[in-house]
Amino acid sequence: MKLQSFFFFLTFFFLTISSSSIPSNYLRRGSSISVEDASSNFLTSPDKTFTCGFYTFNVSTIAYFFSIWFTNSKEKTIVWTANREKPVNGRGSKLTLRGDDGALVLSDLDGSIVWETTTSSTDVYKSELLDSGNLVLKDRNGKVFWQSFDFPTNTLLPNQPFTKNKKLVSWHSSLNIASGYYSFFFDNDNALKLTYDGPEISSIYWPNLDNDLYQNGRTNYNSSRVASFDELGSFVSSDFLVFRSSDSGLRTKRRLTMDYDGNLRLYSLDSTSGFWTITWQAIAKLCNVHGLCGRNGICIYTPKPRCSCPPYFEPLDSSDWSRGCKPKFNRSGSKSRFIEVPHADYYGFDLNATQNISFKDCRKLCLGDFRCQAFKHIMKGSIKCFTKGALFNGYPAKTSMYMRIPVMRAQNSKPKPAIFNVSSLDCLGKNPKLVALPNTFYDLSKHRFKWVYVYSFVGVIGVIEVLVFFASWCFLFRKNSISASLEEGYRTILSQYRSFSYSELKNATEKFKQVLGKGGYGTVYKGVLGDTREIAVKRLENIVQGEEEFWAEVSTFGRINHMNLARMWGFCSEKKHKLLVYEYVKNGSLDKHLFSNSNSFVLKWEKRFNIALGTAKGLAYLHHECLEWVIHCDVKPENILLDEDFEPKISDFGLAKLCQRGCNGLSEMSQIRGTKGYMAPEWTTNLPLTAKIDVYSFGVVILELVRGKRLSSCLVDDDNPEDMMELKKLARFVKGKMQDGDESWIEGFVDSRLEGMFSKNQAAKMVEIGFSCVEEDRNKRPTMEHVAQLLTECKDETINVVHIL
């Protein structure tokens, strides 16, 4: 009996010891967490999603941060930190829930207090980490006295309120948790903004600075200044900013983070791999972010965003491009000349903006002002001259910038070629710095070459190397070295989305032999890549955009990803050849199945409804959720492809943007035309075009899905106004029957080839939606987001069918 008692005691003792090492989700008053036991002494939320404790980026260092992080993410992604500006020592530091006043205190090795909660109370019983990722101080009754949600750092979590007193501030770099230069906050006009606040300048860069608040879809008529996003991934703000995660759903872990590269991004966690996926971001083109390349620096796409120095400039610090570029010359006391920097501009710092002035007078205007460092002369619409007092926020542009440099005696008076010193801007990689590339594009002026030539006497090998390098540079200069380097950069995309050569696509399509279809933007051919993947190649027509602009736009479309959008795999841009490469969709376009005269195959009702729902979801994604707001402009059955399971995939989205030039806003898209019969009435007016033109076209398509025949020939036909009146009469007739509760019209409206095998409720809902979408007054049309929601609500009614004998 004594032996049994002894073993029982030992069992209880070891269980007690082992249980004390099991992580808990709370810290009781008077208890501490020590940095020496950081690997085993921490708090974990009840559902294991979040962990709270001492965090370090390198165990060999002594820098520790008291943080909350995602337990199951691959890199233990931090979402909140108490001491981001002042790390504590890896020895002797601890977090204590003090017994005398209930304050949570972080102390360093010497006992000094590094951080403590602003609220203390003798009623505080414990500090607890919740499933939401919120660290709270509670009393025994659950009353919260303090919470980490009130003090966000760089990340916002689902259901975490974001108000006028809060701000998301980026890290300084990927491994430096201290406050960086970028912030997300409510500005004084009650609207959410992104701003750069660097050592030299401070500027807001989002939303679009070319538009006013209302043009950006915002409002300042609110005083609440509150925003948050829910577990489905929907973000809503009092200034009318709304966006959603592209993978909307309940089971996914998400975070909204102000990244250190200046972009605000919504992330979703892949629970299997532990990696994050970007499901929304504020800035589609990273070169629009201010401050990335510092003073004098220019951000360019090659195809990734990279920092560059203009001619006669060099990086101040090649390991940190945010410090910008320094001149290789002394401005003071020298006569000036100008060099042309093609396809470049600098945002802001205009000394003046003069209209109707010649290039020569614009140049004189800059020469006559000692403050002027560059000028820009624009001849588009009205002639304008801009002189610049400082050169910050350089970005790609359609026109050239003329930079002022001193005249040097040994230099020719002709402008030197605009050869850039280019760096990599790997903004979301593991290396936080902007790493300089080899000095392939450094200025090779005569002075520098002669300096190198002295060393050629060391040996024959040195002479050969110098001559080969110089000859190569001359050859590249004749071939336009900038364009060649940019194009070559695009060919280095090591992913499924990449640049194809024209010869590669020519071989894949057997010299463009098999035509899949033709449309307003070009012809589509079938092809097979060397790895046996089937592709659809669209040869674009009427492309007049510049190379850089074309690449920037296409790269945006390549990042758009939704199950109901045809996936773009890559592109080709060689001289006049502009081609897009898409996944091959097996069952072709909807029109071939819906309007077929063959009675051997009739598209079943379930498939028609799913096509309507999927198409609505795809358009809702383009209008409301994708990385850059896209209006399709040509929604029709020919542009809705069907895969092997008859899931719809919208094609040709965004091509209207590629195939038109100089569009600063949708109101200028007057030259683009959709397909006759699917075009909204505002196409023929001077009204600004909005996403409601796609809603109208979708209304035609969904009515055709129900009807089984073309309706589009009578919707917008200038030659047959009687047909338009007939459609209006039909709309009034159907709406009247719906209001009276009479359902007898349904059987006569639905495609007779279905032989009554359809859902009455779904058919009535689709017709109701269709007629609401083709309202002449666009303000009465619903959004695609609302349409998708209405269709989703009646999705499960497919078994409720009728059969007409």
VOVEXTOR-665652 format. One line per 5 residues: for each residue x, y, z of C-alpha. Coordinates in steps of 0.02 Angstrom, whole numbers, plus 32768, in hexadecimal, padded with zeros to 4 digits. Example, Ala and Ser with C-alpha at 12.3 -4.5 7.8 and 13.67 -1.06 7.14 Angstrom:
# VOVEXTOR-665652
8267/7F1F/8186 ~ 82AC/7FCB/8165
END
This chain:
# VOVEXTOR-665652
8000/8000/8000 ~ 808D/8077/802A ~ 80E2/804B/7F85 ~ 8043/8074/7F24 ~ 8033/8119/7F80
80E8/8140/7F57 ~ 80CF/8120/7E9C ~ 802F/8187/7EA0 ~ 808E/8217/7EEF ~ 8119/820C/7E6D
809A/8208/7DDF ~ 803F/829F/7E25 ~ 80E5/82FB/7E3F ~ 8123/82E1/7D8D ~ 8079/830B/7D43
807A/83AC/7DA6 ~ 8128/83D9/7D68 ~ 80FF/83AF/7CB4 ~ 805C/840F/7CBA ~ 80B3/84A9/7CFA
811C/84AD/7C5A ~ 8083/84A3/7BEA ~ 8061/8550/7BA0 ~ 7FCD/85AC/7BE9 ~ 7F61/8637/7BA1
7F6B/86A5/7C3B ~ 7FE6/86EB/7CBA ~ 7FA9/8700/7D6C ~ 7FC9/879A/7DD4 ~ 8075/8795/7E25
80B9/871C/7DA0 ~ 8141/8738/7D1F ~ 8181/86FA/7C77 ~ 823E/86F2/7C6B ~ 82A4/870F/7BCC
8319/867E/7BF9 ~ 8286/8607/7BE8 ~ 8243/8657/7B49 ~ 8239/85B0/7AEC ~ 81C5/8563/7B6F
8180/85F1/7BD6 ~ 80F9/864C/7B72 ~ 803F/8665/7B60 ~ 7FD8/860D/7ADA ~ 7F26/8635/7AA8
7EA7/85AA/7ACD ~ 7E96/857D/7A14 ~ 7F55/857F/79FE ~ 7F4C/8606/7976 ~ 7FB6/8687/79D4
804D/8680/7A45 ~ 808A/870A/7AB9 ~ 8138/8714/7B02 ~ 81EC/8749/7AE4 ~ 821A/874B/7A2B
82C3/875B/79D7 ~ 82F8/8758/7920 ~ 839F/8708/794A ~ 83C2/86A2/79E6 ~ 8479/86D5/79DE
8449/878A/79FF ~ 8410/87D7/7AA3 ~ 837E/8838/7A59 ~ 82D4/87F8/7A91 ~ 8226/883D/7A79
8189/8814/7ADA ~ 8111/87EC/7A4D ~ 8077/878F/7A10 ~ 808C/8722/7975 ~ 802F/86A4/790B
805C/85FA/7953 ~ 804A/8596/78B1 ~ 8092/860D/7832 ~ 8138/85D6/77E8 ~ 8198/866E/7825
8134/868B/78C7 ~ 80ED/872D/7883 ~ 80E4/87B6/7907 ~ 8040/8817/7917 ~ 8064/8883/79B0
80FC/88B7/7A16 ~ 8109/8911/7ABB ~ 81BC/8952/7AAB ~ 81DA/8966/79F0 ~ 824B/89FF/7A08
82B3/89B7/7A97 ~ 82DF/88FC/7A9C ~ 830C/88AD/7B42 ~ 83A0/8841/7B71 ~ 83A1/8786/7B57
83CE/8772/7C0F ~ 8373/87AF/7CA8 ~ 82E1/87FD/7C4B ~ 8230/87CD/7C7C ~ 817A/87F9/7C6C
811C/8809/7D11 ~ 8067/8822/7D3F ~ 808B/8887/7DDB ~ 802F/8859/7E78 ~ 8022/8906/7EC5
7FCB/8964/7E38 ~ 7FA0/88E0/7DB4 ~ 800C/8931/7D2E ~ 8061/88C8/7CA8 ~ 8119/88FA/7CAB
81AD/88CE/7C39 ~ 8255/88E5/7C8F ~ 8307/88D6/7C4D ~ 83A2/8883/7C94 ~ 83C9/8916/7D08
8316/891B/7D49 ~ 82E8/89B8/7CE8 ~ 8237/89BE/7CA6 ~ 8234/89BA/7BE8 ~ 8177/89B3/7BD2
80DA/89A8/7C3E ~ 801E/89B0/7C27 ~ 7FD4/8A5C/7C36 ~ 7F43/8A20/7CA2 ~ 7F57/89CD/7D4A
7ED8/8992/7DC9 ~ 7EDA/892D/7E67 ~ 7E48/88CC/7E1F ~ 7EB2/8880/7D93 ~ 7EB9/87C4/7DAB
7F13/8783/7D10 ~ 7F5C/87AA/7C66 ~ 7F0C/873D/7BE0 ~ 7F2E/871A/7B28 ~ 7E89/8705/7ACA
7E63/86A3/7A2C ~ 7E55/8749/79D0 ~ 7F0D/8770/79F1 ~ 7EDF/87F5/7A72 ~ 7F46/87FA/7B12
7ED6/883B/7BA0 ~ 7EDC/8863/7C5A ~ 7E3F/8823/7CB3 ~ 7DF2/8819/7D5E ~ 7D9E/877B/7DA1
7CF9/87AB/7D50 ~ 7D45/87C0/7CA3 ~ 7D47/887E/7CA0 ~ 7DD3/88BC/7C2D ~ 7E44/8947/7C70
7EC3/8949/7BE3 ~ 7ED7/88F4/7B39 ~ 7F5D/88EC/7AB3 ~ 7ED7/890B/7A2E ~ 7ED7/89C1/7A65
7F90/89D4/7A3A ~ 7FAD/8987/798C ~ 805C/8988/7944 ~ 8065/8959/788B ~ 7FD6/88DA/7882
7F19/88DA/7894 ~ 7EC1/8836/78BE ~ 7E0C/8804/789A ~ 7D8E/885B/790C ~ 7E13/88D4/794C
7DC9/8985/7946 ~ 7E30/8A08/78ED ~ 7E05/8ABB/7921 ~ 7E43/8B6E/7912 ~ 7EBC/8B55/79A2
7F10/8ABE/7955 ~ 7F94/8AAA/78CF ~ 7FEA/8A18/7878 ~ 80A4/8A3F/7868 ~ 8114/89D3/77FD
81B1/897C/7837 ~ 8255/89CD/7804 ~ 8284/892F/77A4 ~ 825B/8876/77A2 ~ 82D1/8855/7834
82C5/88FE/788B ~ 8225/890A/78ED ~ 823D/89C3/791A ~ 81C4/8A41/78D1 ~ 81DE/8A61/7818
81AF/8AF1/77A7 ~ 8103/8AB5/776D ~ 805C/8AC9/77C6 ~ 7FA3/8A9F/77AE ~ 7F31/8B14/780D
7E97/8B85/780D ~ 7ECA/8C30/77CD ~ 7E7E/8CD6/7803 ~ 7DFB/8CC9/7779 ~ 7DB9/8C28/77CA
7DFC/8BBC/773B ~ 7E76/8B2B/7746 ~ 7F20/8B53/76F8 ~ 7FCB/8B09/76DB ~ 805C/8B7E/76FC
8119/8B82/76F3 ~ 816C/8BE1/7780 ~ 8226/8BD6/775F ~ 82C0/8C34/779B ~ 82B0/8CBA/7714
81FC/8CBF/76D7 ~ 814D/8C8C/7707 ~ 80C6/8C69/7687 ~ 8021/8C0C/7670 ~ 8020/8B94/75DB
7F7B/8B33/75ED ~ 7EEF/8B3E/75BA ~ 7F0E/8B7C/7508 ~ 7F54/8C2B/7514 ~ 7F14/8C5A/7467
7E60/8C4C/74A6 ~ 7E04/8CA5/7530 ~ 7DB9/8C48/75C4 ~ 7D13/8C26/7570 ~ 7D5F/8BED/74CD
7DBC/8B6D/7534 ~ 7D17/8B2D/7579 ~ 7D31/8B78/7625 ~ 7CD4/8BF5/7690 ~ 7D07/8C6C/771B
7C56/8C80/775B ~ 7C73/8C14/77F2 ~ 7CB7/8C39/789C ~ 7CC1/8B89/78E0 ~ 7D65/8B59/788A
7D52/8A9F/78A8 ~ 7D7D/8A07/7840 ~ 7D99/894D/7855 ~ 7D95/88AC/77F4 ~ 7D3B/880B/781F
7D69/8752/781C ~ 7D26/8743/7769 ~ 7DAB/87BD/7730 ~ 7D39/8854/7713 ~ 7D7E/8900/7742
7D03/8990/775D ~ 7D2B/8A43/778E ~ 7CC4/8ADB/77BA ~ 7D13/8B39/7727 ~ 7CC1/8AB9/76B0
7D62/8A59/7691 ~ 7D2D/89A4/7675 ~ 7D94/8911/7639 ~ 7D90/8856/764C ~ 7E08/87C4/764D
7E06/8766/75A9 ~ 7DF2/86C1/7609 ~ 7D5F/86F5/7675 ~ 7D34/8671/76F7 ~ 7D2B/8650/77B1
7DB2/85CE/77CE ~ 7E45/8633/778E ~ 7EB9/8695/7801 ~ 7ED9/8746/77C2 ~ 7F36/87E4/77EB
7F3E/8895/77A3 ~ 7FF1/88D3/77AA ~ 8047/8978/7784 ~ 80E2/892E/7730 ~ 818C/897C/7739
818C/899A/767B ~ 80FD/8A16/7690 ~ 806E/89A8/7655 ~ 7FD6/8979/76BC ~ 7FAC/88C1/76A0
7F2A/8844/76D6 ~ 7F74/8797/76F1 ~ 7F27/86EA/7701 ~ 7F82/8659/7753 ~ 7F92/85B2/76FB
7F7A/853B/778D ~ 7FD3/84AE/7731 ~ 8074/8505/76FD ~ 8076/858E/7782 ~ 8096/8613/76FE
8034/86B3/76E1 ~ 7FD8/86E4/7641 ~ 7FB1/8797/7611 ~ 7EF5/87A3/75F4 ~ 7EE8/8861/75E5
7F5F/88F3/75E0 ~ 7F4A/89AE/75D9 ~ 7FD2/89D4/7559 ~ 7FD2/896C/74BA ~ 8070/89C0/7475
80F4/89CE/74FB ~ 814E/8A5F/74A6 ~ 80BA/8ACB/74DA ~ 80F5/8ABC/758F ~ 8154/8B56/75C7
8200/8B53/7614 ~ 8237/8AA8/75D4 ~ 82CF/8AE7/7576 ~ 82F9/8B83/75D8 ~ 8336/8C2C/7597
835C/8C2B/74DB ~ 8334/8B71/74CD ~ 82BB/8B2D/744B ~ 8250/8A92/745E ~ 8242/8A2B/73BD
81F7/8983/738A ~ 826D/88FD/7346 ~ 81EF/88A9/7360 ~ 81FA/88AE/741D ~ 8203/895C/7469
82B8/8994/7475 ~ 830F/8A31/74AE ~ 8382/8A8B/7436 ~ 83F1/8B23/7430 ~ 83E8/8B9C/739E
8485/8BC3/7338 ~ 8513/8C15/7398 ~ 84CA/8BDA/743D ~ 84F9/8B47/74AA ~ 84AB/8AF1/7542
84CD/8B44/75E9 ~ 84C6/8A97/7639 ~ 84B4/8A01/75C6 ~ 8474/8999/7658 ~ 83E8/8A15/7680
839B/8A67/75E8 ~ 831F/8AC9/7650 ~ 83B1/8B41/766B ~ 83AC/8B69/75B2 ~ 8432/8BA0/7536
84BA/8C23/7544 ~ 8500/8C89/74B2 ~ 85AF/8C69/7471 ~ 85C3/8D24/7455 ~ 85C1/8DCA/74B3
8530/8E3C/7482 ~ 8572/8EDE/74CA ~ 85C6/8F5E/745C ~ 85B5/8EFD/73BA ~ 855A/8F1A/7318
84CD/8EA1/72FB ~ 8490/8E30/7272 ~ 8406/8DAE/726A ~ 8401/8CF5/724A ~ 8366/8C97/7216
832B/8C0B/7288 ~ 82A9/8BAD/7221 ~ 8208/8B65/726A ~ 8220/8BB4/7315 ~ 81CC/8C32/7387
81D4/8C6B/743C ~ 8137/8C87/74A0 ~ 8120/8D30/74F2 ~ 8199/8DBE/751D ~ 8162/8E27/7487
81AA/8ED7/748D ~ 8128/8F0D/740E ~ 80B4/8EC8/7388 ~ 80AF/8F38/72EF ~ 8039/8F1B/725D
804E/8F41/71A3 ~ 810A/8F51/71AA ~ 8189/8F0C/712F ~ 820E/8E8B/7159 ~ 8296/8F0E/7146
823F/8F89/71BB ~ 821F/8EFE/7239 ~ 82D8/8ED7/7237 ~ 8301/8F8F/7253 ~ 8285/8F96/72E2
82E5/8F0D/733B ~ 8390/8F5A/7315 ~ 8356/8FFF/735D ~ 8329/8FB4/7406 ~ 83BA/8F79/7471
8343/8F05/74CE ~ 8310/8EA6/7430 ~ 835C/8DF9/7421 ~ 82F5/8DB7/738F ~ 8265/8DE3/731D
81DE/8D87/72C0 ~ 818A/8DC3/7220 ~ 80E6/8D6E/71F4 ~ 808B/8D82/714E ~ 7FEA/8D25/716C
7F4B/8D89/715D ~ 7F8C/8E2E/719F ~ 8048/8E4D/71A2 ~ 808E/8E51/7252 ~ 8136/8E71/72A2
8163/8E33/7350 ~ 8203/8E62/73AA ~ 823D/8DFB/743E ~ 828E/8E3C/74DC ~ 82B4/8D8F/7522
82B7/8CE1/74D7 ~ 8259/8C64/7542 ~ 81E3/8BD6/7518 ~ 8223/8BAD/746A ~ 81B5/8B38/7405
819B/8AFA/7351 ~ 8140/8B72/72DD ~ 8114/8B83/7225 ~ 8179/8C22/720D ~ 822C/8C56/7232
8277/8CB9/72C1 ~ 8306/8D34/72A0 ~ 8384/8D39/732E ~ 83F8/8DCA/734F ~ 84B1/8DA4/7360
854D/8E12/7359 ~ 85B1/8E25/72B8 ~ 8656/8DCD/72CE ~ 86E9/8E01/7261 ~ 871B/8D53/722A
866B/8D24/71F9 ~ 8615/8D34/7152 ~ 8583/8DAD/714B ~ 850F/8D24/710C ~ 84A2/8CCF/718F
84E8/8C2F/71D2 ~ 847F/8B92/71BE ~ 8408/8B74/724F ~ 845B/8ADC/7299 ~ 8419/8AA9/7342
8470/8A61/73D8 ~ 83EC/89DF/7404 ~ 83C8/8983/74A5 ~ 8354/88F7/74D8 ~ 82BD/8929/7540
828E/887F/7587 ~ 820C/88C9/75FA ~ 81C1/882B/7644 ~ 8258/87B9/7640 ~ 82BA/877C/76D5
8341/8801/76B9 ~ 82F3/88A5/76F0 ~ 836F/8913/7697 ~ 836D/8951/75E3 ~ 8401/88EF/75A4
8469/893F/751C ~ 8488/88DE/747D ~ 8535/88D4/742F ~ 8568/897A/73E4 ~ 853B/8948/7332
84E5/89EE/730A ~ 855D/8A6A/7358 ~ 8589/8B05/72F5 ~ 861D/8AE3/7284 ~ 8654/8B95/7260
86FC/8BB7/7210 ~ 874C/8BE7/72B5 ~ 8721/8B44/7307 ~ 8758/8ADF/7270 ~ 8801/8B32/726E
8815/8B0D/7326 ~ 87F3/8A56/7304 ~ 8867/8A5A/726C ~ 88FC/8A82/72DC ~ 88E9/89D9/732D
88E5/8983/7285 ~ 89A2/898E/7282 ~ 89A7/8910/730F ~ 898E/8884/7291 ~ 8943/884C/71EF
88AE/87FC/7246 ~ 887C/88A0/7294 ~ 8883/88F7/71EA ~ 8815/8873/719B ~ 8795/887E/7227
8788/893B/721A ~ 8778/8938/715B ~ 86F3/88AF/7160 ~ 8690/890B/71E5 ~ 869A/89B0/7186
8668/8960/70E0 ~ 85D5/8908/7134 ~ 8599/89AC/717D ~ 85A2/8A04/70D4 ~ 853C/8979/7085
84B9/8982/710E ~ 84B0/8A3E/70FC ~ 8488/8A30/7042 ~ 83FE/89B5/706B ~ 83B4/8A22/70F2
83FF/89D7/718E ~ 8370/8A0A/7202 ~ 82E7/89B4/719E ~ 8352/891A/7185 ~ 837A/890A/723D
82C4/8923/726F ~ 8289/88A0/71F2 ~ 830F/8826/722A ~ 82D6/8841/72DD ~ 822A/8806/72AF
8271/8765/726B ~ 82B6/8739/7314 ~ 820E/871C/7366 ~ 8224/866F/73AF ~ 816E/8643/73C5
80D9/8607/7365 ~ 80B4/86BC/7339 ~ 8144/86ED/72CA ~ 817D/873C/7228 ~ 8177/86CF/718C
81DB/86EF/70EF ~ 817D/8707/704C ~ 81D5/8672/6FFD ~ 81A4/8606/7091 ~ 80EC/8630/707C
80F9/8620/6FC0 ~ 8139/856E/6FD4 ~ 80BA/8545/705C ~ 8029/8578/6FEB ~ 8075/8529/6F4D
8083/85D5/6EFE ~ 7FDB/860A/6F42 ~ 7F7F/857F/6EEA ~ 7EE7/8554/6F55 ~ 7E71/85E7/6F73
7E07/85D8/7010 ~ 7DAA/867B/6FF8 ~ 7DB0/8731/6FC5 ~ 7D7D/87CC/7024 ~ 7D8D/8887/702C
7E3B/887D/7079 ~ 7E87/87F9/7009 ~ 7E8A/8742/6FD5 ~ 7E9F/86AD/704A ~ 7F05/8615/7016
7F1E/856C/7068 ~ 7FCD/8535/7094 ~ 8032/84B4/70F3 ~ 80CE/84E3/7157 ~ 8168/8478/715E
8131/8431/7207 ~ 808E/83F4/71B2 ~ 8020/8479/7204 ~ 7F94/84B5/7193 ~ 7F85/8571/7181
7F19/85F4/712E ~ 7F7D/867F/70DD ~ 7F28/8726/70B9 ~ 7F7E/8792/7039 ~ 7F4F/8844/7068
7F24/88C8/6FE8 ~ 7F23/8986/6FF2 ~ 7FA2/898C/707E ~ 7FF1/8A39/707E ~ 8034/8A41/712F
80EC/8A4F/7157 ~ 814F/89B5/7187 ~ 8161/89E1/723F ~ 80A9/8A0F/7252 ~ 8074/896F/71FA
80E1/8905/726E ~ 80A2/895D/7309 ~ 7FEC/8941/72DB ~ 8003/888C/72A5 ~ 8061/8863/7346
7FCA/88A5/73A6 ~ 7F55/8831/7348 ~ 7FCD/87A1/7369 ~ 7FB8/87BB/7425 ~ 7EFA/87B7/7419
7EC3/870A/744F ~ 7E13/86C7/7464 ~ 7DC7/861F/743C ~ 7D48/8672/73C7 ~ 7DC9/86D5/7364
7E2F/8689/72D8 ~ 7EE0/867B/731D ~ 7F66/86DC/72C0 ~ 800B/867C/72BA ~ 8076/86FD/7265
808F/876F/71D1 ~ 80FE/879C/713F ~ 8138/884B/7112 ~ 81B6/8851/7085 ~ 81B0/88ED/7018
8104/88ED/6FC5 ~ 80D4/8842/700A ~ 8063/884B/70A3 ~ 801B/87A5/70DB ~ 7FCA/8765/717A
7FD5/86AF/71B2 ~ 7F41/8664/720F ~ 7F15/85BA/7252 ~ 7EB7/8553/71D2 ~ 7E02/853A/7207
7DC2/8495/71C3 ~ 7D09/84B4/719E ~ 7D1C/8558/7144 ~ 7CA8/85ED/7155 ~ 7BF7/85F2/7199
7BA6/862A/70F5 ~ 7BD5/8586/709E ~ 7B73/8522/711F ~ 7AE5/8599/7146 ~ 7AB5/85CA/7095
7ADA/8525/703F ~ 7A57/84E9/6FC2 ~ 7A7F/8434/6FEC ~ 79FC/83D9/7054 ~ 7A7A/8354/7085
7AC3/83C3/710C ~ 7A61/843E/7175 ~ 7AB5/849B/7203 ~ 7A5F/845B/72A0 ~ 7A11/84D3/731C
7A8C/84AE/73A9 ~ 7B1C/84DC/7337 ~ 7AC7/857C/72FD ~ 7AAA/85B5/73AF ~ 7B5D/858D/73E0
7B9C/85ED/7348 ~ 7B34/8684/737C ~ 7B73/867A/742F ~ 7C2A/8660/73FF ~ 7C26/86EE/7381
7BDA/8761/7404 ~ 7C62/8732/7480 ~ 7CEB/8751/7400 ~ 7CA8/87FD/73D3 ~ 7C8F/8828/748C
7D46/87FC/74A8 ~ 7D7D/886D/741A ~ 7D10/88FE/7455 ~ 7D2A/88F4/7510 ~ 7DB4/887F/7548
7E46/886A/74D1 ~ 7EEE/88C1/74E1 ~ 7EBF/8947/7465 ~ 7E0C/8979/743E ~ 7DE0/8935/7391
7D48/8952/7322 ~ 7D34/88CB/729F ~ 7CD9/8936/721B ~ 7CA6/88A1/71AF ~ 7C44/8820/7215
7BED/87A7/719F ~ 7BDB/86E9/718A ~ 7C70/86E7/7112 ~ 7CDF/8724/719F ~ 7CA1/86A7/7220
7D05/8606/720F ~ 7CD2/855E/7258 ~ 7D4D/84E0/72A0 ~ 7D38/8424/72A0 ~ 7CBC/8431/7332
7C60/84C2/72DE ~ 7CA0/853D/735F ~ 7CA2/85EB/730F ~ 7D42/864C/72F5 ~ 7D35/86FF/72BA
7DB5/872A/7234 ~ 7DF4/87CD/71E7 ~ 7DE3/882C/728C ~ 7E4D/88C8/7291 ~ 7E74/88C9/71D7
7E12/896A/71C0 ~ 7E96/89BB/722D ~ 7F23/8978/71C0 ~ 7ED0/89A5/711C ~ 7EB2/8A5C/713F
7F2B/8AEA/715B ~ 7F35/8B82/71CB ~ 7EA4/8B56/723C ~ 7EB0/8BB2/72E1 ~ 7E02/8B7F/7316
7D6E/8B1B/72DF ~ 7D1B/8BB5/729D ~ 7D9E/8BB9/7212 ~ 7D7B/8B09/71D5 ~ 7D0A/8B4A/714C
7D62/8AF2/70BD ~ 7D50/8A43/7105 ~ 7CB7/89E6/70CF ~ 7C70/8943/710D ~ 7C0A/88CB/70A4
7B6B/8910/705A ~ 7AD6/88CC/70BB ~ 7B35/88BC/715F ~ 7B64/8975/716B ~ 7B17/89E0/71F2
7ABC/8A7E/71B8 ~ 7B43/8AEF/7203 ~ 7BBD/8AB2/717D ~ 7B64/8B28/7105 ~ 7B62/8BBC/717E
7BE6/8C29/71CC ~ 7BCA/8BE1/7279 ~ 7C65/8B9D/72D3 ~ 7C6E/8AE1/72C2 ~ 7C67/8A7A/7362
7C5D/89C4/7393 ~ 7BA1/89CE/7371 ~ 7BC6/89B1/72B7 ~ 7BFD/8901/72E5 ~ 7B60/88EC/734F
7AF6/8917/72B8 ~ 7B51/8899/7249 ~ 7B41/8814/72CF ~ 7A86/8835/72D5 ~ 7A7A/880B/721C
7AE1/876D/7235 ~ 7A7B/872C/72C8 ~ 79D8/8748/7269 ~ 7A22/86E8/71D6 ~ 7A53/865A/724C
799D/864B/7280 ~ 7953/8668/71D3 ~ 79CF/85FB/7173 ~ 79D6/8672/70E1 ~ 7A20/8719/70B1
79CB/87B0/70FE ~ 7A5B/8825/70DB ~ 7A27/884E/7029 ~ 7995/88B5/706A ~ 79DD/8906/7104
7A45/8991/70B9 ~ 7A22/89A0/7000 ~ 7A1D/8A4C/6FB4 ~ 79CD/8A08/6F16 ~ 793C/89B3/6F6E
78F6/8A20/6FFA ~ 7857/89B9/6FF5 ~ 78B8/8922/7035 ~ 78F6/8988/70C8 ~ 7844/89B7/70F0
7812/8901/70E8 ~ 7896/88D7/716A ~ 7856/8961/71DC ~ 77A5/891F/71C7 ~ 77E2/8870/71F2
783C/88B3/728E ~ 779F/890E/72C7 ~ 7736/8871/72A6 ~ 77A9/87FE/730A ~ 77BB/887A/739A
76FE/888C/73A1 ~ 76E7/87CF/73AA ~ 7768/87C5/7434 ~ 7711/884B/749A ~ 766A/87F0/7486
76B6/874A/74BC ~ 7688/86FB/7414 ~ 770B/8678/73E5 ~ 76B7/863B/7346 ~ 772D/86A3/72DA
77C8/8642/7312 ~ 77A9/85A6/72A9 ~ 7792/860F/720D ~ 782F/8676/722B ~ 78A9/85E9/7253
7901/858C/71C5 ~ 7885/850B/7183 ~ 7913/8491/715D ~ 7922/8472/7219 ~ 7877/841F/7211
7846/846B/72B8 ~ 78DE/8427/7316 ~ 790E/84C4/7374 ~ 78F8/8519/741C ~ 7867/8594/741D
78B1/85FA/74AB ~ 795B/8606/7459 ~ 7911/8632/73AF ~ 78A4/86BB/73FB ~ 7939/8700/745C
79AA/86FF/73C3 ~ 7928/875A/7359 ~ 790A/87D8/73E3 ~ 79C5/87F7/73F1 ~ 79D7/8801/7335
7954/8888/731E ~ 7998/88EB/73B2 ~ 7A45/88E6/7362 ~ 7A09/892B/72BB ~ 79B4/89C3/7307
79D1/8A5B/7299 ~ 79FA/8AC3/7334 ~ 7AA0/8A7B/736D ~ 7A82/8AB6/7420 ~ 79F3/8A39/742C
7A62/89A8/73FA ~ 7AA8/893B/7487 ~ 7B61/891F/74A2 ~ 7BAE/887A/746C ~ 7BD5/8857/7522
7B1B/8862/754C ~ 7AEE/87F7/74B4 ~ 7B67/876F/74EB ~ 7B1C/8773/7599 ~ 7A69/8761/7557
7A99/86CD/74E9 ~ 7AF9/8679/7577 ~ 7A60/8683/75E7 ~ 79FA/8616/7571 ~ 7A88/85A4/7539
7A4A/8508/7594 ~ 799F/8501/7541 ~ 79D3/849E/74A8 ~ 7970/8402/74DC ~ 78CF/8466/74E3
78A3/8450/742A ~ 7803/8444/73C6 ~ 77DD/83D3/7334 ~ 775F/8406/72B0 ~ 7705/8376/7259
END
